[in-house]
Amino acid sequence: MPKKLKTYLLFGYCLLSWAAACFAQATNGAYTLSQESITSAGGPVTGTYSANTSLGLAIGGKTTNGAYTLINPTGQPASAALPAPNPLTVTGTINDPSATVTVNGVTAAITDSTYTATGVTLPPGPNTLTVIAKDAAGNQASHFVHVYQEIPQHLKTPRFTCPVQGTIDDGQASIVVNGIAATKLSGTYRADVLLKNGVNTLTTLATDVAGNQTSSCVHVYVPLPVQLPALPTIAATPGVTTTLSASLSGTKTKGTSIWINGVEAVAQNDQLTWSVTRSLTEGDNEFTVITKNSSGFSSAAAWRNIIVDNQPPVITFAPGQPPVKTNLNPFPFQGNADDSGSVVKVNNLTTTRTGRGFQIPLNLVFGSNAVRVTATSPNGYVMVPKDYTIILGHMPVIQTVAPGDGTKLFIGTAVSFAISANDADQDPIQYRLLLGANPIGNWQTSATLVWTPAGTQSGLQPVSVEVKDDFGGSNKKDLETYVIHAPVQHP
């Protein structure tokens, strides 16, 4: 039978200086300390005490209200560029000396039943030490522990005050938190304690009138504020050109890289200026430029567009052509050009441009409408006109609904609404019911719609019947119905 692997992790090398028994909501039967999670801006977050991914892991991995990683208001974690701690040496015991052991991916040396992994580095803040042991037969065992690595002492500067709150069953007892006297009200206490960057220990001491004392503590980790790189600058570029390449240059901060359209263009360096050459194509050439620091944090984006104009504009539509028929008037006529600088006209009316898109409300008459699209590029190239025909149709109209307005309906009894509607273009009609603004079922081709009022729907209920075809828009008829209990049938 294969031997069951066992691993043990010694904590002497984990650089944890606080007692592992200090958990939130610890109690000796008299006094309880509770902790609010807090953001790095200093505001309390109430309503939950469970560890989760957005707030981090509790120290020891066993409590739900222990020490939390705090996040800054942008939701980004602490910077990975904090000064790295010295490598750790992690030792433990293993019951199979022939097994292989790794600690956070670092292979450990094994002597008798002791394994030793050197060079295990932990960045400041929350970390997980994971030990994995494998034997020759492929059996595997693992052990892990959550640890918080402290930041260098010179970076432990004050940040903000943390409201420490809890409950107490002795109204005459005195409460101090980290030496600060707490205020008490109706069985609760609160003390505002100054927190520093890094690991903070919050200790509450309660003393009753007889001098009896009890204490409890929690640990809170506050990351250093994230310093985002400064916005890069982009030197002036031509708005319109006929060349097929352009030089992009500008300024940046020391220790950053340049990324253009999501791809690294200039590796991280200490220079304060940058320059690259980029190929251009006909039409718009948009460049979004950011900087990143060694921690991977990004600056805000600078943007530049260069239009290459050597030929007439190209007009496109989604899904490929304007619709042949519509019920909408005015009709929202829209499409795209291959550049944002061309003047696009529809029936000689200048459209509104948004980026490469263009749009215009087009007034139609019933029946066929001739539509001509023209475009002129910034350098004066004129597109061959494109001609289309759009037919303005009619939305279907509701003629009658039975039962009609003011009808009494019974709870639990299905009612069928028979709808008579007409479409002047003889287009197929679709129907649906609404209760207030909420549809009762999907669109259907049947002109008979069924609804069974529920017991929670007694009283005045606004019901609407709606009709449409496939060419846009709909018409609706509103009804007031009264939902009541069915009369009792006496024997």
C-alpha positions in Angstrom: 0.0 0.0 0.0 1.5 3.4 -0.9 2.6 5.4 2.0 0.5 8.5 2.8 2.7 11.6 2.5 2.6 14.1 5.3 4.2 17.6 5.3 4.7 20.1 8.2 5.6 23.7 7.9 7.7 25.5 10.6 6.7 29.1 11.1 9.9 30.4 12.5 11.0 31.7 9.2 7.8 33.4 8.1 8.6 36.7 9.6 5.3 36.9 11.4 5.7 38.8 14.7 2.1 38.7 15.9 0.4 36.0 17.9 -1.5 33.5 15.7 -4.3 33.3 18.3 -5.3 36.9 17.8 -8.5 36.7 15.9 -11.4 39.1 15.5 -14.5 38.4 17.6 -12.5 36.5 20.1 -14.2 36.4 23.5 -13.8 35.1 27.0 -17.5 35.3 27.6 -17.6 38.9 28.7 -16.3 41.2 26.0 -16.3 40.9 22.2 -14.2 42.8 19.7 -15.6 43.2 16.2 -13.9 44.7 13.2 -15.2 46.7 10.2 -13.4 46.2 6.9 -12.0 49.6 5.7 -10.8 51.0 2.4 -7.5 52.6 2.0 -9.3 56.0 1.9 -10.3 55.4 5.5 -14.0 54.8 5.2 -15.7 51.9 6.9 -17.4 49.2 4.9 -20.2 47.7 7.1 -22.6 44.8 6.7 -20.2 41.9 6.1 -17.5 40.2 8.1 -16.6 37.3 5.7 -13.2 37.2 3.9 -13.6 37.5 0.2 -11.4 38.1 -2.9 -12.1 41.8 -2.9 -11.0 42.3 0.7 -8.3 39.6 0.9 -7.7 36.7 3.2 -7.7 36.4 6.9 -4.4 35.7 8.6 -4.1 32.0 9.2 -6.8 31.3 6.6 -9.2 30.0 9.3 -11.1 33.1 10.5 -13.8 35.0 8.7 -13.2 38.3 10.5 -9.4 38.5 11.0 -7.0 40.6 9.1 -7.9 41.9 5.6 -6.0 43.3 2.6 -7.3 46.8 2.0 -7.8 48.1 -1.5 -7.5 51.6 -2.8 -10.6 53.4 -4.2 -9.7 52.4 -7.8 -9.8 48.7 -6.8 -6.2 48.1 -7.6 -4.0 46.1 -5.3 -0.9 47.3 -3.6 2.0 48.0 -5.9 4.3 45.1 -6.7 7.2 47.5 -6.8 7.5 47.8 -3.0 11.0 46.9 -1.8 11.2 43.1 -1.8 12.0 41.4 1.5 15.1 39.2 1.9 14.5 35.7 0.6 13.1 33.3 3.1 14.3 29.9 4.2 11.4 27.6 4.8 11.9 24.3 6.6 9.6 21.5 7.6 9.3 17.8 7.9 8.4 15.1 5.4 7.8 11.4 6.2 9.3 10.2 2.9 12.9 11.4 2.3 12.8 10.1 -1.3 9.9 12.6 -2.2 10.4 15.9 -4.0 9.3 19.0 -2.2 8.7 22.5 -3.6 7.8 25.7 -1.7 6.1 28.3 -3.9 7.9 26.6 -6.8 11.3 26.5 -5.2 12.7 23.0 -5.0 13.7 22.1 -1.4 16.7 20.1 -0.3 15.8 17.0 1.9 18.0 15.7 4.7 16.5 12.7 6.5 13.0 13.9 7.3 13.7 17.6 7.0 13.2 19.7 3.9 14.7 23.2 3.4 13.8 25.6 0.7 16.0 28.7 0.3 15.4 31.7 -1.7 11.6 31.9 -1.3 10.7 35.5 -1.8 7.4 37.1 -0.6 6.3 40.5 -1.7 4.9 42.8 0.9 1.3 42.2 1.9 -0.8 39.0 1.7 1.0 35.8 0.5 0.4 32.1 0.5 3.2 29.7 1.3 2.4 26.4 -0.5 4.4 23.2 0.1 3.9 20.4 -2.4 5.4 16.9 -1.9 5.4 14.1 -4.5 6.7 10.6 -4.2 8.0 8.2 -6.9 4.5 6.7 -7.4 3.0 10.0 -8.2 1.2 10.5 -4.8 1.0 14.1 -3.8 0.5 16.0 -0.5 0.3 19.7 0.1 0.2 22.2 2.9 -0.3 25.9 2.8 -0.5 28.9 5.2 -1.4 32.5 4.6 1.1 35.0 5.8 1.4 38.8 5.6 4.8 40.2 4.8 5.6 43.5 6.4 6.8 46.5 4.4 10.2 48.2 5.3 10.0 50.3 8.5 10.8 53.6 6.9 7.6 53.2 4.7 5.3 52.7 7.8 4.0 56.3 7.7 0.5 57.3 9.1 -2.4 57.0 6.6 -5.8 57.4 8.1 -7.9 56.7 11.2 -9.8 53.4 11.5 -13.1 53.2 13.4 -12.8 50.2 15.7 -16.2 49.2 17.0 -17.6 46.4 19.2 -20.1 45.4 21.9 -19.7 45.1 25.6 -22.0 43.7 28.3 -20.7 45.8 31.2 -21.6 49.4 30.8 -19.3 50.5 33.6 -16.1 48.9 32.1 -13.5 51.1 30.5 -12.4 50.4 26.9 -9.2 51.4 25.3 -8.0 50.5 21.8 -4.3 50.9 21.2 -4.3 53.2 24.2 -7.1 55.4 22.9 -10.2 55.6 25.2 -13.3 54.4 23.4 -16.7 56.1 23.6 -19.6 53.9 24.8 -23.2 54.0 23.9 -26.0 51.4 24.5 -23.7 48.4 24.9 -21.4 49.4 22.0 -18.0 51.1 21.9 -16.0 52.9 19.3 -12.4 54.3 19.1 -10.8 56.0 16.1 -7.3 54.6 15.8 -4.6 55.9 13.4 -3.4 53.3 11.0 0.0 53.2 9.2 1.1 51.6 6.0 1.8 47.9 6.4 0.6 45.6 9.1 -1.3 47.2 12.0 -2.3 45.5 15.3 -5.5 46.8 16.9 -5.7 45.7 20.5 -8.8 46.3 22.6 -8.4 46.2 26.4 -11.5 46.1 28.7 -11.2 46.8 32.4 -14.2 46.4 34.8 -14.6 48.3 38.1 -13.0 45.4 40.0 -9.8 45.7 37.9 -10.5 42.5 35.9 -9.2 42.8 32.4 -9.6 41.1 29.0 -8.2 41.9 25.7 -8.4 40.9 22.0 -6.7 42.0 18.8 -7.0 42.0 15.1 -4.5 42.7 12.4 -5.1 45.0 9.4 -2.8 45.4 6.4 -2.8 48.8 4.7 -0.9 48.8 1.3 1.1 51.8 0.2 -1.0 54.1 -2.0 -0.7 53.3 -5.7 1.2 55.9 -7.6 0.0 55.7 -11.2 2.4 56.9 -14.0 1.9 60.3 -15.4 0.0 60.8 -18.6 2.4 60.6 -21.6 2.4 63.5 -24.1 2.3 63.1 -27.9 4.0 65.8 -30.0 2.0 67.4 -32.8 1.2 65.3 -35.8 -0.6 66.1 -39.1 -4.3 65.7 -38.9 -4.3 64.7 -42.6 -1.4 63.3 -44.6 -0.7 61.5 -47.9 2.3 59.5 -46.6 2.0 56.0 -45.3 4.1 56.3 -42.2 4.3 58.7 -39.3 6.7 59.5 -36.4 5.1 59.5 -33.0 7.0 61.0 -30.2 6.5 62.8 -26.8 7.4 62.8 -23.2 7.0 60.3 -20.3 8.2 59.8 -16.8 11.3 58.0 -15.7 11.1 54.2 -15.2 8.1 53.7 -17.6 7.5 51.9 -20.9 5.3 53.1 -23.8 2.4 51.1 -25.0 0.5 51.9 -28.2 -2.9 50.3 -28.9 -2.2 47.6 -26.3 1.2 46.6 -27.6 4.5 47.6 -26.0 6.3 50.0 -28.3 9.2 51.3 -26.1 10.6 49.1 -23.4 10.9 50.4 -19.8 13.7 52.9 -19.4 14.7 56.0 -17.5 14.4 58.3 -20.5 12.0 61.3 -20.4 11.2 61.2 -24.1 10.1 58.6 -26.5 9.8 58.2 -30.3 8.5 55.4 -32.7 7.6 55.2 -36.3 4.3 53.6 -37.3 2.8 52.5 -40.7 -0.4 54.2 -41.8 -3.3 53.0 -44.0 -5.9 54.9 -46.0 -8.5 56.5 -43.7 -8.3 56.9 -39.9 -5.2 55.7 -38.0 -6.0 55.9 -34.3 -3.2 55.6 -31.7 -3.9 55.2 -27.9 -0.8 55.7 -25.9 -0.2 54.9 -22.3 2.8 54.4 -20.0 3.3 51.5 -17.6 5.6 51.3 -14.6 7.5 48.3 -13.3 4.5 47.3 -11.2 2.3 47.0 -14.3 0.2 50.0 -13.4 -1.0 52.1 -16.3 -1.3 55.8 -16.8 -4.3 57.5 -18.3 -4.4 57.4 -22.1 -3.3 60.0 -24.7 -5.0 59.7 -28.1 -4.1 60.8 -31.6 -5.7 60.2 -35.0 -3.9 60.6 -38.4 -6.0 60.5 -41.5 -4.4 59.2 -44.7 -6.3 60.7 -47.7 -5.2 59.7 -51.2 -8.6 58.5 -52.6 -12.3 59.0 -52.3 -14.1 58.0 -49.0 -15.5 54.5 -48.7 -19.0 54.3 -47.2 -20.3 51.1 -45.5 -23.5 50.1 -43.7 -24.4 47.5 -41.1 -25.6 44.9 -41.9 -24.5 45.8 -45.4 -27.2 48.0 -47.0 -29.8 50.4 -45.7 -33.2 48.7 -45.1 -35.5 48.4 -48.1 -38.6 49.1 -45.9 -39.3 50.9 -42.6 -42.2 52.1 -40.6 -40.1 54.8 -38.8 -40.4 58.4 -39.9 -38.2 60.3 -39.6 -35.9 57.3 -40.3 -32.5 57.2 -38.5 -30.2 56.8 -41.6 -26.7 55.9 -40.5 -23.5 54.2 -41.7 -19.7 54.5 -41.6 -16.9 56.1 -43.6 -13.3 54.9 -43.6 -12.2 58.3 -42.1 -13.7 60.7 -39.6 -12.9 63.8 -41.7 -15.0 63.4 -44.8 -18.2 65.3 -45.3 -21.1 62.8 -45.9 -24.4 64.0 -47.3 -27.7 62.3 -47.7 -30.1 63.8 -50.2 -27.7 66.8 -50.1 -28.2 67.2 -46.3 -25.0 67.2 -44.3 -24.9 64.3 -41.8 -23.6 64.4 -38.2 -20.2 62.7 -37.8 -19.2 60.8 -34.7 -15.8 59.2 -35.2 -16.1 57.2 -38.4 -19.9 57.0 -38.1 -22.5 59.3 -39.7 -26.2 59.7 -39.0 -29.1 61.9 -40.0 -32.9 61.8 -39.3 -34.4 61.3 -42.8 -37.9 62.5 -43.4 -39.9 60.1 -45.7 -43.2 59.9 -47.5 -45.4 56.8 -47.6 -44.3 54.6 -50.4 -40.9 54.7 -52.3 -38.2 57.3 -51.3 -35.1 57.9 -53.4 -32.0 58.3 -51.2 -28.6 59.4 -52.5 -25.4 59.3 -50.4 -22.3 61.4 -51.3 -19.0 62.0 -49.5 -16.0 64.3 -50.0 -12.7 63.6 -48.3 -10.5 66.2 -46.5 -8.3 66.5 -49.6 -11.3 66.9 -51.9 -11.7 63.4 -53.3 -15.3 62.8 -54.2 -17.0 59.4 -53.8 -19.2 58.1 -56.6 -22.8 58.7 -55.4 -24.7 55.7 -54.0 -28.4 55.5 -54.7 -30.9 53.5 -52.6 -34.7 53.2 -52.3 -36.4 53.1 -49.0 -40.2 52.3 -48.7 -42.1 53.9 -45.8 -44.7 51.5 -44.6 -47.5 51.5 -42.0 -47.4 50.1 -38.4 -50.4 47.8 -37.7 -53.4 49.4 -36.0 -55.5 47.7 -33.3 -59.2 47.9 -34.2 -60.9 45.9 -31.4 -60.0 44.0 -28.2 -62.4 41.6 -26.4 -62.9 41.6 -23.5 -62.5 45.3 -23.5 -61.9 48.1 -21.0 -63.4 47.8 -17.5 -63.7 44.0 -17.6 -63.8 42.1 -14.3 -61.4 39.1 -14.2 -61.3 36.3 -11.7 -58.1 35.2 -9.8 -56.9 31.8 -11.2 -59.3 31.9 -14.2 -57.7 32.2 -17.6 -59.0 34.9 -19.8 -58.4 35.1 -23.6 -58.0 38.5 -25.3 -59.1 38.4 -28.9 -57.4 41.1 -30.9 -58.5 42.5 -34.3 -55.8 44.5 -36.0 -55.0 45.7 -39.5 -51.8 46.3 -41.4 -52.3 48.6 -44.4 -49.3 47.0 -46.2 -50.6 43.4 -45.4 -47.5 42.6 -43.5 -47.7 39.8 -41.0 -48.7 41.0 -37.5 -47.3 39.9 -34.1 -49.1 40.3 -30.8 -48.3 40.4 -27.1 -49.8 41.4 -23.7 -48.3 43.6 -21.1 -49.2 44.0 -17.4 -48.2 47.6 -16.7 -44.9 48.0 -18.5 -44.0 44.3 -18.2 -44.6 41.8 -21.1 -46.7 38.8 -20.3 -45.0 36.3 -22.6 -43.2 36.8 -25.9 -44.4 38.2 -29.2 -46.6 35.6 -31.1 -48.5 35.4 -34.4 -51.7 34.3 -32.8 -54.3 37.1 -32.3 -55.6 35.5 -29.2 -53.6 36.1 -26.0 -54.2 34.3 -22.7 -53.6 35.6 -19.2 -54.4 33.9 -15.8 -54.4 36.5 -13.0 -52.5 35.3 -9.9 -53.7 35.7 -6.3 -51.2 38.6 -5.8 -52.7 40.5 -8.7 -56.1 41.4 -7.2 -57.6 44.9 -7.7 -57.1 47.4 -10.6 -54.6 46.0 -13.2 -53.6 48.0 -16.3 -53.3 45.6 -19.2 -52.0 46.6 -22.7 -52.3 44.9 -26.0 -49.4 45.6 -28.4 -49.0 44.9 -32.1 -46.1 45.2 -34.6 -44.7 43.9 -37.9 -41.1 43.4 -38.9 -40.4 46.9 -40.1 -40.1 49.0 -36.9 -42.3 50.5 -34.3 -45.5 49.3 -32.7 -49.0 50.4 -31.6 -50.6 49.7 -28.3 -54.1 49.8 -26.7 -54.4 50.2 -22.9 -57.2 48.6 -20.9 -58.2 48.8 -17.2 -59.2 45.4 -15.8 -60.4 44.6 -12.3 -59.2 41.3 -10.8 -61.4 39.9 -8.1 -62.0 36.6 -6.4 -64.5 34.3 -8.1 -67.9 34.2 -6.4 -68.5 31.3 -4.1 -71.0 28.8 -5.6 -73.3 27.8 -2.7 -75.0 24.3 -2.9 
